[in-house]
């Protein structure tokens, strides 16, 4: 199983009065990483690579307005482990798939300190269940062979959350 490493820069507006990334902004950071990892380039060119040079062959979904498929969030779980302080280098959001179902997938995340940092700190872990929906019928649609082939190398164990 190969994880994707998506660098996400922090914005000053991501921080709250306590000086760390606000919990609501964490959802936006996960969304940015997910879009970067799974939505195709609108020109259909080179898929690019993640922060470690892994080709983003996972970018097979059309996320543009008017696309044939909608990606709807069915569930999200986040576990905060450390507050994320302000830093100028992008955080390393690691993504993989915990499950590939018939019409849904579970995207797993770990938020780490920037790639190349002296200390590799784990700030949060999360999972998002996404259902692929046909835009016309508004009904779930099956994962295609192309999508499954692109995503299968990134399927691993789901996120393990602490029991507190």
N, C-alpha and C positions, 0 to 999 in steps of 0.2 A: 504494500500500500504506500502510495506516495502522497505526502501532504503538499499542498500549495502554500507558498509564503507570499502573502499580499501585503506590501508596505502601505500603510494608511497614515498620512500626515494628520497631526492633531491641529485643530484650529483653536484660537483663543476662546471662541464662543462655545467650545465643548466643555469648558470648565465652569464649575459652580463656585459659590462663595467659600467653600471649604478648600479650594485650590486643587481639586482633582476632577477627572472626567465625570460629568453628571451621568447618573444611571440611564436617563432617557436618551442621552447622546450615544450611549453604548449601542443601542439598537441601530442608530444611524451608521456607526462604524461597522457593525456586522453587515448591514445592508450594502454599504460601499464595497466591502470585501467580496460579498456574494455576487454583486453585479459585475465587478472586475473579473471574477473567476468564471462566471457562467454565461454572461451575455456576450453574444457575438459582436464583433466589430461591424458597424453598419456598412462599411465598404466591402466586407468579406475578405479582407487582406490577411496579412500575417497575424496570427493570433497573439503574438508577443510571448513573453515569458514572465515568470514570477521573480521574486527577489533573489532566488538561488539559481536562476537560469532554466528552470523546468518549463518547457513549452506549455502554454495555456490551451491545450487541445480540448479542454473542458468547455470552451466558449462556443456553445452550439445553440443557445437559446436566443431568439429574436425578442429583445425587450423594448423595441420601439413602439410608439403609439400606433395602433392599427394592426399590430402583429396578430397572427392566428392563435397564439397561445398566451394565456395569462398565467403568471406564477403567483399563486395566492398562499399567504402564510396561514397555516392551520394551527401552529403551536410554536411557542418560543420559551426556552428556559435558559436562564443566566445564573451563573454562580460567580460572585465577586470574591476574589481572593486577596487582592491588594489594591489600594487606590492608585490610579494612574496619574502621576504628576505631569506637569508641563515638561515637554522635551521638544527639541527642534528636529530631531531625526524621526522618521516615521516608525510607528509601532509595527510589529510583525504579527499580522493576523494569519494564523495557520488554519487552513481549511481542509477538510476531507469529508467523505460521506459515510455516515454510520449505517445507512440502509438505503437500498434502491428497491422500491416497491413496484406495483403495477402502474400507478399514476402519481405516486408521491416519492419524495426523497427526503432524507434527514441530513441536513448540512451541519457539520460539527465544526466548532471553532475553539482555538486557544489564542488568547491575546498575550504576546510576549514582548519583552523589551526589544528595541531595534536590533536588527541583524548586525552582528559584529560587536555587540556590547560586551563589556567585561563580565557582567553578571547577566545571566539569562533568567529574568524574572517572569513568572507566570502571573498575570494580573487577573484574568477571568477566563472562564470556559463557558461555552453555550452550545445550544443546538436549536435549529429551526426546522420544522417540518413544512415542506412546500408541496402543494398540490398543483399539478399541471392541469389547466382548464382550457377547453376549447372556447375561444372567444365568441364564436357564433352561437353555439348551443348552450354555453354557460355550464357545461357538464365536465367532470374530470375526463381527461384523455390519457391514454396509455403512453408510457415512456417509449420513444421510438428506438429502433435498433441503432441508429446513429448516436443518439444521446446515451444509450446504455453502453455502447462501445467506448465513447469518450469518457464516461464517468467511472466505469468499472475499475480501472487501475487505481482509483482514489477511494475505494471502499475499504473501510477498516472497522475496528471496534468503535461503537458509539462512545460518546463522552461519558465518563463515569463521574457522577456528581456525588458530593459528600452527603452523608445522612446526618443532618444536624437536628 
